[in-house]
Structure formats: structure tokens, C-alpha cells
Amino acid sequence: MKMQAYAIGIAVLLMVFGIPLAMLVTAQVQKKAVSPKNKPAQDASYRLSGPYTHNNLTIFLIHGRDTIKGKDILTLQEAMERKQVIVHETKDVNELAIENISRYQDVFVQSGDIVKGGQQDRMLAVDLIVPPRSGKIPIAAFCVESGRWEKRGKENVARFEASSDRVATKDIKLAATSSTKSQQEVWAKVGEAQDKLSQNVGTSVNADESASSLQLSLENKKVKETTDNYLKSLSKIIEGQTDVIGYAFAINGKINSADVYASNALFKKLWPKLLKATAVEAVAELQKDLKFAPSKKDEVEAFFAAAEKGKASESNTGGRSKTVTRESDQNMFLETLDTKQKDTWVHRSYIKK
């Protein structure tokens, strides 16, 4: 009861005062300014292919060389399914603990990954490389299910389950990663996404078990049926392409986001989850009578160049990871580096505001 009251107190503070996450999260994320000379240059070997289009969603594939070739990094989902990683509930809304209990394999946690269960469903707020036998490492998180602070059904209240979902919509991602990030804003954007999905699939996507749960909304039958049309059309576009390391996409003719990874193997593992989240956002933003000009490769290239010019800061996110963030009024660019591998980049994320 004390913890429930504590959680409710936090929620009230957030809702009334809009307190930023930085004032509440206890995970150690130290930021410092980054010299312009450390600005990452766009890989000259990047090549775009496409567009590949279904309905209002357009995808461009990003081709490039592997920078971590030969390294088998597990994704969070596969590590949890193999029971090689445990995500622990800490009873802190904005911090969880992650533990890699495997003997040899690194695990890559991607910002936006959803973990299901605990006291509340959460999205993980930062990229993290978790080494073998890591012990418990704190990781920043956001609640994507307001109101619940107790066991749900048969789920484990002390540990989380793997999810095949990543947070959909760039608005939720921005609410969790921009300089003004706050739990209140994440909740608001989750609610907006649920409302848009409900309107476009023709039924409420708010589950009876927990109406505010984004995860349960993504499991809604009508949401799955509608997004499946996108998946069937686009899931195979990477087949046979051994140099594809990422993708960029546009919705309704407007550039939205891009994700690039350090290897083809890592990208291919993440592709089903990435495409599903992208398709969900396309469904949420669908405007049936809207006419738009298709996006072009040069728009994507200009987006990359502009995003990399934002004001920089550097964060030690835990494990053996740090993130360089570049933010401007128009874009966000986040680059995750492996500190054990001479700051080799593992993931680059571009988001259009």
C-alpha cells in the first residue's frame, strides 16, 4: 500500500506540475557537452534503395558495411526468451534493473523496447549493451500504462516478460528522449496513439484488463489484422540483401525516422519488431482521403545530414554504453557507442520532430 501511494503521488506530481523525468529518474545518466570535432560523419558507404511502399507507408533500406562483423549480439527479446536476461521490477516508476546471466554473449537493449508485467508495463528509455554476467544494472524506463501498480493476471510482479513490440509513434519516442522528456508527456502520447488507432481500426483498442496499457492495445485483434497487411507487403524486402544495416521511413509523404545498426545480422534480428512498430504508426496516422507526393531518396539524405548537425551532449547510460545525442528544433540524432570496443557505434537513430 505504501508503494502504491508512492506511485500515485509521483503520478499526481507529474500531472499537476509536469515535472521532467530528469528530476525523478535515479538511474545514473551523466551528460556532458561534446566537442564539434567529435561529430560523427555520415558513413560515406551508405547507400539507399527503394522506395518500397504500402498504402501510406514508404520505406527506404540503408546499405553499408558491418562495423562489428562476426560478433553475435543478442537482442533483448531473444535473450529474455532464452532466459539469459532478467529484467527486474524495482518499484521505481522510472528505473528498472537488467541482468545478463549468460556466460558469453552480449545483449543489446534498444530504447523503446517494451517489457510487460511487473507493477506496470514499461518502455526502456535508453540503448544499453549488457555484458555477460553483468549483475544488476539500473536502466532508465518510462511507464506506458498509467494507473496500475499491482499484479496483473498471472504475470510475475517482480520480473518482466519479453515483448515482441517496440513503442510505436515518434511522438512517444520524442516524449521519452528529447531534452524536455517527462513521464506525463509519455502518458499523454500513449493516450493519443490509442485514440488514433481506435478511430482507424473501427473499435476501441483499450483493453478491459488495463485500458491505459499500450502493450495490450498493440495486442488488440483489429490492430494486428490491420498492421498485418503492411507486414505481408513489406517484411520480405530485406531478403537476400546481406549489406542492409537499417531503414528510413515516411508516413503520408513526410519523413519520420530512421534506424541504422552496426551489422546486417543485428538489423535482421530487429527487423520484425521495427517493421511492426512502423506499421502500427502508419495505421495510427492513416488518412484515407489524403493525397501526398511520395518521399524521395534525397529527402532522406538531407534529413540525415541535418540531424547530425544538432547541439551535442554525451550520456553514460550504463553497462558499457554511452550515447551521443544531437538535438535541434527540427530533428534528433542519437548514436550509441560501445565503450569496450573503442567507442565503436552500434546504433544510430534519427527522428524528425
C-alpha positions as CSV (number, residue, x, y, z in Angstrom):
1,M,0.0,0.0,0.0
2,K,2.9,2.4,0.8
3,M,4.4,1.8,-2.6
4,Q,1.1,2.2,-4.3
5,A,0.6,5.5,-2.6
6,Y,4.2,6.5,-3.6
7,A,3.5,5.7,-7.2
8,I,0.2,7.6,-7.1
9,G,2.0,10.6,-5.5
10,I,4.5,10.6,-8.4
11,A,1.7,10.5,-10.9
12,V,-0.1,13.4,-9.3
13,L,3.1,15.5,-9.2
14,L,3.7,14.7,-12.9
15,M,0.2,15.5,-13.9
16,V,-0.1,18.7,-11.9
17,F,3.3,20.2,-12.4
18,G,4.7,18.4,-15.5
19,I,7.9,17.6,-13.6
20,P,10.6,16.5,-16.1
21,L,11.9,12.9,-15.9
22,A,15.4,14.2,-15.0
23,M,14.2,15.2,-11.6
24,L,12.8,11.8,-10.9
25,V,14.9,9.1,-12.6
26,T,17.5,7.6,-10.3
27,A,19.5,5.7,-13.0
28,Q,22.9,7.3,-13.5
29,V,22.8,9.1,-16.8
30,Q,25.6,11.7,-16.7
31,K,25.6,14.3,-19.5
32,K,28.4,16.4,-20.8
33,A,29.0,18.7,-23.8
34,V,30.7,17.2,-26.8
35,S,33.3,18.9,-28.9
36,P,32.3,19.6,-32.5
37,K,35.4,17.7,-33.6
38,N,33.8,14.5,-32.3
39,K,30.9,14.9,-34.6
40,P,30.2,11.6,-36.3
41,A,30.4,11.8,-40.1
42,Q,27.7,10.0,-42.0
43,D,29.3,6.8,-43.4
44,A,30.3,7.5,-46.9
45,S,29.5,4.0,-47.9
46,Y,25.8,4.4,-47.0
47,R,23.5,3.7,-50.0
48,L,19.7,3.9,-50.1
49,S,17.4,1.6,-52.0
50,G,13.7,1.9,-52.5
51,P,11.2,3.3,-52.1
52,Y,9.1,0.3,-51.0
53,T,5.5,1.5,-50.4
54,H,2.3,0.1,-48.9
55,N,-0.6,2.4,-48.5
56,N,0.6,5.5,-46.6
57,L,4.0,3.9,-45.5
58,T,7.2,4.3,-47.6
59,I,10.4,2.6,-46.6
60,F,14.0,3.1,-47.8
61,L,16.6,0.5,-47.0
62,I,20.0,1.6,-45.9
63,H,23.0,-0.3,-47.1
64,G,26.5,-0.2,-45.6
65,R,29.4,-2.2,-44.2
66,D,29.4,-4.1,-40.9
67,T,31.5,-2.5,-38.2
68,I,31.0,-5.3,-35.7
69,K,31.2,-8.2,-38.2
70,G,31.4,-11.6,-36.6
71,K,30.1,-10.5,-33.2
72,D,26.9,-12.3,-32.1
73,I,24.9,-9.8,-30.1
74,L,21.6,-11.0,-28.7
75,T,18.5,-8.7,-28.8
76,L,16.6,-8.2,-25.6
77,Q,13.7,-10.2,-26.8
78,E,15.7,-13.3,-27.8
79,A,17.8,-13.1,-24.6
80,M,14.7,-12.9,-22.4
81,E,13.0,-15.8,-24.3
82,R,16.2,-17.9,-23.8
83,K,16.1,-16.9,-20.1
84,Q,19.5,-15.4,-20.4
85,V,18.4,-11.9,-19.3
86,I,16.2,-10.9,-16.4
87,V,14.5,-7.5,-16.2
88,H,13.7,-6.8,-12.5
89,E,10.9,-4.6,-11.1
90,T,12.4,-2.1,-8.7
91,K,9.2,-0.5,-7.6
92,D,10.5,2.8,-9.1
93,V,8.4,4.0,-11.9
94,N,11.3,5.4,-13.9
95,E,14.0,2.8,-13.2
96,L,14.3,-0.9,-13.7
97,A,17.3,-3.3,-13.2
98,I,18.6,-5.6,-16.0
99,E,20.8,-8.6,-15.5
100,N,22.6,-10.7,-18.2
101,I,23.1,-14.1,-16.7
102,S,24.6,-15.7,-19.8
103,R,28.3,-16.7,-19.7
104,Y,29.5,-15.4,-23.0
105,Q,27.0,-13.2,-25.0
106,D,26.4,-9.5,-25.0
107,V,22.9,-8.3,-25.1
108,F,21.7,-5.2,-27.0
109,V,18.8,-3.3,-25.4
110,Q,17.1,-0.8,-27.7
111,S,15.4,2.4,-26.5
112,G,11.7,1.9,-26.9
113,D,11.7,-1.8,-26.2
114,I,8.6,-2.7,-24.2
115,V,8.8,-5.1,-21.2
116,K,5.5,-6.5,-20.0
117,G,4.3,-7.2,-16.5
118,G,5.8,-6.0,-13.2
119,Q,3.9,-3.3,-11.4
120,Q,3.3,-1.6,-14.7
121,D,4.4,-2.2,-18.3
122,R,7.4,-0.1,-19.2
123,M,9.4,1.1,-22.2
124,L,13.2,1.1,-21.8
125,A,14.4,4.7,-22.2
126,V,18.0,4.2,-23.4
127,D,20.1,1.9,-25.6
128,L,22.3,-0.4,-23.5
129,I,24.9,-3.0,-24.2
130,V,24.7,-5.5,-21.3
131,P,27.9,-7.7,-20.9
132,P,27.8,-11.4,-19.8
133,R,27.4,-12.0,-16.1
134,S,26.7,-8.3,-15.6
135,G,25.0,-8.4,-12.3
136,K,22.0,-6.0,-11.9
137,I,22.4,-2.8,-13.9
138,P,20.0,0.1,-13.5
139,I,18.3,1.3,-16.6
140,A,16.0,4.3,-17.1
141,A,12.4,3.5,-18.1
142,F,9.0,5.1,-18.7
143,C,5.7,3.7,-17.7
144,V,3.5,3.0,-20.8
145,E,0.5,2.0,-18.6
146,S,-0.8,4.5,-16.1
147,G,-3.0,3.7,-13.1
148,R,-1.9,0.1,-12.4
149,W,0.6,-0.6,-9.6
150,E,-0.1,-4.2,-8.8
151,K,0.0,-7.7,-10.2
152,R,-2.0,-8.2,-13.5
153,G,-3.5,-11.7,-14.0
154,K,-0.9,-14.4,-13.9
155,E,2.1,-12.1,-14.7
156,N,5.1,-12.0,-12.4
157,V,5.0,-8.8,-10.4
158,A,8.8,-9.0,-9.6
159,R,10.1,-9.6,-13.1
160,F,9.1,-8.7,-16.6
161,E,8.2,-10.8,-19.7
162,A,9.6,-10.3,-23.2
163,S,7.5,-8.4,-25.7
164,S,7.7,-8.6,-29.5
165,D,6.7,-4.9,-29.5
166,R,8.6,-1.7,-29.6
167,V,7.0,1.7,-28.8
168,A,5.2,2.9,-31.8
169,T,4.9,6.6,-32.9
170,K,7.7,9.1,-33.0
171,D,5.7,11.3,-30.6
172,I,6.1,8.7,-27.8
173,K,9.8,8.3,-28.7
174,L,10.4,12.1,-28.6
175,A,8.5,12.4,-25.3
176,A,11.0,9.9,-23.8
177,T,14.2,11.1,-25.4
178,S,14.1,14.9,-26.1
179,S,15.6,17.4,-23.7
180,T,12.1,18.1,-22.3
181,K,11.3,14.5,-21.6
182,S,8.7,13.7,-19.0
183,Q,6.5,10.8,-17.8
184,Q,3.4,13.0,-18.1
185,E,4.1,13.6,-21.8
186,V,4.7,9.9,-22.4
187,W,1.3,9.0,-20.9
188,A,-0.3,11.7,-22.9
189,K,1.2,10.5,-26.2
190,V,0.3,6.9,-25.4
191,G,-3.3,8.0,-24.9
192,E,-3.2,9.9,-28.3
193,A,-1.9,6.8,-30.0
194,Q,-4.6,4.7,-28.6
195,D,-7.3,7.2,-29.7
196,K,-5.9,7.3,-33.3
197,L,-5.7,3.5,-33.5
198,S,-9.2,3.1,-32.2
199,Q,-10.5,5.5,-34.8
200,N,-8.7,3.9,-37.7
201,V,-9.3,0.2,-36.9
202,G,-13.0,0.9,-36.1
203,T,-13.1,-0.3,-32.5
204,S,-11.7,0.6,-29.1
205,V,-8.1,-0.7,-28.6
206,N,-8.2,-0.1,-24.8
207,A,-8.1,-3.5,-23.1
208,D,-10.5,-4.4,-20.3
209,E,-7.7,-5.7,-18.2
210,S,-5.9,-2.3,-18.3
211,A,-7.3,0.4,-20.5
212,S,-4.2,2.5,-20.4
213,S,-1.7,-0.3,-21.4
214,L,0.0,0.4,-24.7
215,Q,1.2,-3.2,-24.9
216,L,-2.3,-4.6,-24.6
217,S,-3.5,-2.1,-27.3
218,L,-0.8,-3.4,-29.6
219,E,-2.1,-6.9,-28.9
220,N,-5.6,-5.9,-30.0
221,K,-7.0,-8.2,-32.7
222,K,-8.1,-5.4,-35.0
223,V,-4.7,-3.7,-34.6
224,K,-3.0,-6.9,-35.5
225,E,-5.2,-7.6,-38.5
226,T,-4.7,-4.0,-39.9
227,T,-0.9,-4.0,-39.4
228,D,-0.6,-7.5,-40.9
229,N,-1.4,-6.0,-44.3
230,Y,1.7,-3.8,-44.1
231,L,3.8,-6.6,-42.8
232,K,2.8,-9.0,-45.6
233,S,3.6,-6.4,-48.2
234,L,7.0,-5.2,-46.7
235,S,8.5,-7.8,-44.5
236,K,10.4,-9.6,-47.3
237,I,12.1,-6.5,-48.8
238,I,15.3,-7.3,-46.9
239,E,15.6,-10.9,-48.1
240,G,18.8,-11.7,-49.9
241,Q,20.4,-8.4,-49.1
242,T,23.4,-9.0,-46.9
243,D,24.5,-5.4,-46.7
244,V,21.3,-3.9,-45.4
245,I,22.0,-2.3,-42.0
246,G,19.0,-0.1,-41.4
247,Y,16.0,1.7,-42.8
248,A,14.3,5.0,-43.0
249,F,10.6,5.6,-43.5
250,A,8.0,8.2,-44.3
251,I,4.3,8.3,-43.4
252,N,1.8,10.2,-45.5
253,G,4.6,11.6,-47.6
254,K,6.6,13.0,-44.6
255,I,10.0,11.7,-43.4
256,N,9.5,10.3,-40.0
257,S,12.5,8.4,-38.6
258,A,15.5,6.1,-39.4
259,D,17.4,3.4,-37.5
260,V,20.9,2.2,-38.6
261,Y,22.9,-0.6,-37.0
262,A,26.5,-1.8,-36.9
263,S,25.8,-5.1,-38.6
264,N,23.4,-6.7,-41.0
265,A,22.9,-9.6,-38.6
266,L,21.8,-7.3,-35.8
267,F,19.4,-5.4,-38.1
268,K,17.9,-8.6,-39.4
269,K,17.1,-9.7,-35.9
270,L,15.4,-6.5,-35.1
271,W,13.6,-6.0,-38.4
272,P,10.3,-7.8,-37.5
273,K,9.9,-5.6,-34.3
274,L,11.0,-2.4,-36.1
275,L,8.6,-3.0,-39.1
276,K,5.7,-3.9,-36.8
277,A,6.1,-0.6,-34.8
278,T,6.4,1.3,-38.0
279,A,3.3,-0.3,-39.4
280,V,1.3,0.5,-36.2
281,E,2.3,4.2,-36.5
282,A,1.2,4.2,-40.2
283,V,-2.2,2.8,-39.2
284,A,-2.5,5.4,-36.4
285,E,-1.7,8.2,-38.9
286,L,-3.8,6.9,-41.8
287,Q,-5.9,9.5,-43.5
288,K,-7.9,7.7,-46.2
289,D,-8.6,10.7,-48.4
290,L,-5.2,12.3,-48.1
291,K,-3.2,12.8,-51.2
292,F,0.5,13.2,-50.9
293,A,3.7,13.2,-53.0
294,P,5.9,10.2,-52.4
295,S,9.1,10.8,-50.4
296,K,12.4,10.7,-52.3
297,K,16.0,9.5,-51.5
298,D,17.4,13.0,-51.5
299,E,14.9,14.0,-48.8
300,V,16.2,11.1,-46.6
301,E,19.9,12.1,-47.2
302,A,19.1,15.7,-46.3
303,F,17.3,14.5,-43.2
304,F,20.4,12.5,-42.1
305,A,22.8,15.5,-42.7
306,A,20.6,18.0,-40.9
307,A,20.0,15.6,-37.9
308,E,23.7,15.1,-37.4
309,K,24.3,18.9,-37.0
310,G,22.3,19.4,-33.8
311,K,23.7,20.5,-30.5
312,A,25.6,17.6,-28.9
313,S,25.6,16.1,-25.4
314,E,27.0,12.8,-24.2
315,S,25.4,10.4,-21.7
316,N,26.8,7.4,-19.9
317,T,23.8,5.1,-20.0
318,G,25.1,2.1,-18.0
319,G,26.6,-1.2,-18.9
320,R,29.3,-0.5,-21.3
321,S,27.4,2.1,-23.3
322,K,27.3,5.8,-23.9
323,T,25.0,7.8,-26.1
324,V,25.8,10.9,-28.1
325,T,22.7,13.0,-28.6
326,R,22.3,15.8,-31.1
327,E,19.1,17.8,-30.9
328,S,17.8,20.8,-32.9
329,D,14.3,22.3,-33.3
330,Q,13.7,20.0,-36.3
331,N,15.5,16.7,-35.5
332,M,17.0,14.3,-33.0
333,F,20.1,12.1,-33.6
334,L,21.2,9.5,-31.1
335,E,24.3,7.4,-31.5
336,T,25.0,4.5,-29.1
337,L,28.7,3.7,-28.6
338,D,30.4,0.5,-27.2
339,T,32.9,1.8,-24.7
340,K,34.7,-1.6,-24.6
341,Q,35.2,-1.5,-28.4
342,K,36.9,1.9,-28.6
343,D,33.6,3.7,-28.8
344,T,32.5,1.8,-31.9
345,W,29.0,2.8,-32.8
346,V,26.3,0.2,-32.5
347,H,23.1,2.0,-33.3
348,R,22.2,5.4,-34.8
349,S,18.6,6.7,-34.5
350,Y,17.3,9.7,-36.5
351,I,13.9,11.2,-35.5
352,K,12.1,14.0,-37.3
353,K,10.3,16.4,-34.9
